[in-house]
Amino acid sequence: MAGPRKYDKPKGPGKKSFGKSEGKSSHGSGSGGDSRSGDRKKGDRGRLSGSNKPYGKGNRRPGGFMKHDSKPVKVDDGLTRLNKFIAHAGICSRREADNLIKQGLISVNGEIITEMGYKLKPEDTVKYAGQTLRGEALKYVLLNKPKDHITTSKDPQNRKTVMNLVAKAGKERIYPVGRLDRNTTGVLLLTNDGDLAKKLSHPKYGYKKIYHVQLDKNMKGGDMTKLLNGIQLEDGIAMADAIAYVEGASKREVGVELHSGKNRIVRRMFDHLGYNVIKLDRVYFAGLTKKDLPRGAWRFLSDKEVNMLKMSIK
């Protein structure tokens, strides 16, 4: 059996590498952000998507182009669907908002609304649990998370949270999409788009994540094979989609690609095989990377990046 291959250094524009330098943000159509296992071709497992570049030209997702549609263009009547308004207020996803409406928990101008598809006028007042909801502009923030920050909105122990780092992103109430534990660094998305956050966190979509892992000892090739085949953890089978040694580093450093969203899954996988994870850095999430984004810094997603994310969940 051939030994685990190494990541190649980039040889020009569009070449993918895996090393200590920061990644590159995806401004393409998002083919790198969709790694559902059902879409993999035979023989793909174990490759770190060298041919599926997460960014660069010539990487458009099949079906990503707009089709000509002869249907008449809808006229904007200035009204907003109630479930959309609730989701944009950062309360929940649209589907969950529908459940709140059905349960009679939403009022408009003092009247309980249970009608699906109800539309709001700009001057309407919406309340949930006694609180007035305000439709907010959607914000999408990419953070290069540092160590010693909790991925939560509030911490009862008053420890530093990621919200402290993005406090100047605006008055909108944004929330982390998924979690990175306190000592894990790297790519973290925060938004008040309830619909998008819900889908990006749902295992159904299986968004690809790549981690740079530094271990306490050299990684054995046989253990790499075990991770690719799957290992039994307390909450079920866990497996890597691909794994390789980091180019230019010792065998204590590996790159791991997976789509599982289970809690502390990377650390638990290596712990099960007898390794201690010294450093863990997420370098890629759903087509987004941290190129030119220093540790602890944040930026807004570009329109292209937002569209890429939304197209990938349809």
Secondary structure as GFF3:
##gff-version 3
##sequence-region A 1 314
A	DSSP	three_ten_helix	31	33	.	.	.	ID=ss1
A	DSSP	three_ten_helix	37	39	.	.	.	ID=ss2
A	DSSP	beta_strand	80	81	.	.	.	ID=ss3
A	DSSP	alpha_helix	82	88	.	.	.	ID=ss4
A	DSSP	alpha_helix	94	102	.	.	.	ID=ss5
A	DSSP	beta_strand	106	108	.	.	.	ID=ss6
A	DSSP	beta_strand	111	112	.	.	.	ID=ss7
A	DSSP	beta_strand	119	120	.	.	.	ID=ss8
A	DSSP	beta_strand	126	128	.	.	.	ID=ss9
A	DSSP	beta_strand	131	133	.	.	.	ID=ss10
A	DSSP	beta_strand	140	145	.	.	.	ID=ss11
A	DSSP	alpha_helix	162	165	.	.	.	ID=ss12
A	DSSP	three_ten_helix	167	169	.	.	.	ID=ss13
A	DSSP	beta_strand	175	176	.	.	.	ID=ss14
A	DSSP	beta_strand	184	191	.	.	.	ID=ss15
A	DSSP	alpha_helix	194	201	.	.	.	ID=ss16
A	DSSP	beta_strand	209	215	.	.	.	ID=ss17
A	DSSP	alpha_helix	221	229	.	.	.	ID=ss18
A	DSSP	beta_strand	231	233	.	.	.	ID=ss19
A	DSSP	beta_strand	236	238	.	.	.	ID=ss20
A	DSSP	beta_strand	242	245	.	.	.	ID=ss21
A	DSSP	beta_strand	253	258	.	.	.	ID=ss22
A	DSSP	alpha_helix	265	272	.	.	.	ID=ss23
A	DSSP	beta_strand	277	285	.	.	.	ID=ss24
A	DSSP	beta_strand	298	300	.	.	.	ID=ss25
A	DSSP	alpha_helix	303	312	.	.	.	ID=ss26
###
